[in-house]
Amino acid sequence: MNPLKEKRGQAILEYVLVAPLFLAAFLMVIDVGWVSYQRVLFDYTVRHASWEWRPSGATQNIVLNGHQRVFSGSVANDALRDQLINENNLTSHLRTSDITVRNGRINVYPGVKFQRHKTRFGSDDGRRRLVNMETKADVDYIMRPITPVGRTLLGNEIPTSRSMYKLYNIQSRR
């Protein structure tokens, strides 16, 4: 009997058994990498948005007037979500439709003391009033795997959330 004839078809059988497992593992690595990238990008976007948020429109007038005011509900949620979307435009890898902001709150507290602003050319004659502004919100994002293997093993949607908090000292000229 010929020993080569007994092993005929063995390579094809091994290929048929191993190839789907290798392909599934490869696609799973792609999805885990994609989901990890989305998580890091979401964290960066929330952190950067909390650093860079500045009052504009109606909130800017309140800050400049120096009156104590609290923005909450849809006004605060929309303002903070707009900032998140603006920060996301720098990278454009997060789906803006999957970003939600809830429990948004913007507190504006007038400062009590005046301080003279000093420059390197001497002191400024104008006085500046300190205004404190505090922003808080809970930001949710839904990550979605990109391959069928990832959708099967990880699910169609992977929710993640992060708290946004920042306390600002804003100077307004008086």
Buried (B, 14 or more C-beta within 10 A) or exposed (E): EEEEEEEEEEEEEEEEEEEEEEEBEEBBEBBBEBBEEBBEBBBBBBBBBBEEBEBEEEBEEBBBEBEEBEBBEEBBBEBBBBBBBBBBEEEEEBEEEBBBBEBBBBBBBBBEEEEEEEEEEEEEEEEBBBBBBBBBBBBBBBBBBBBEBBBBBBEEEBEBEBEBEBEBEBEBEE
